């Protein structure tokens, strides 16, 4: 097998992400990222590795605003940040 035929780790990850997720790009004015990061940290959006997940925080905010879908007739609680968004 030549080097050309080998699939790199990042190529595998990118392929998986393309199959599994929809990509939504959010553009914000300069300075908002640090404000959003601080707010995400305050609300506990931190990964197992200790990194702040602004993406999870933004998804949580959207779900909180538009309402989580119901699961078996029960409205999911958008205020439970740790358990609602994977």
N, C-alpha and C positions, 0 to 999 in steps of 0.2 A: 504494500500500500504506500503510495507516494504521499509526501507532505500535503499535496493539493487535495487529496481525498479525505484527509482527516478533518473531523469536525471539532472545533475548539469548544471549550467549556462555555464561553460567552455566546457562541452561536447557538448552542443547545438551550441555554437560558433564554435567549431572545426568541427562539422558536416556540418554546413553551409559553412564554409570556404572550406572544402574539395569538396563540391558540386559546389561552385561558382568560385573558383580560381585554377589555376595551380600553383604549388609550384616550384620555381626555386631558387636554392641556389647558391650564389656567394661567392667565397672564395677570399680574397685579403690578400696581405702581411700585417704584423703588421704595424700599423700607418696609413694605408689608410682610415680606418673608420673615424678617426677624420678629416682627410683632406676632405673626401667626405661629412661629416656632415657640416663642415664649408662652403663648396661650395654650398651645398643644402640650407643652411641658407641665404647665399648671394643672391641666385637666388629666394628666396621667397617660398621655399617648407616647409611651416609651417602649421600645422593643426590648426583648430579652438581653440584647447586647448593650442596652443603655442609650440607644440612639433615639432621638425624638422623631416621631413619624408624622410629619406635616400632611402627608397624603391621607393617612387614616383619619386625621383630625378634620381635613376638608370633607372627606366622605361622610363623616359623622355629622358635620354641620349641615350638609345637604340633606341627609336623611332626616335630621331633626326638623328641618324647615318644611320638607315636602311630605314627611310622614313615612315611616317604615311600612313595608307591606305586611299584611297579616299572615300569621303562620297558624294554620288550623283554627282560624276564627279568632285568634288572640292577637291584639296589637302589640308589637314588640316595643320595648321601652328604649327610646333613643337616648335617654339620660344615663344609661348604663354603658359608658364608653368602653369599658374593658371587654364586655361580652357581646355587644351587638355587632361590631364591625370586625371582620377577620383580617 
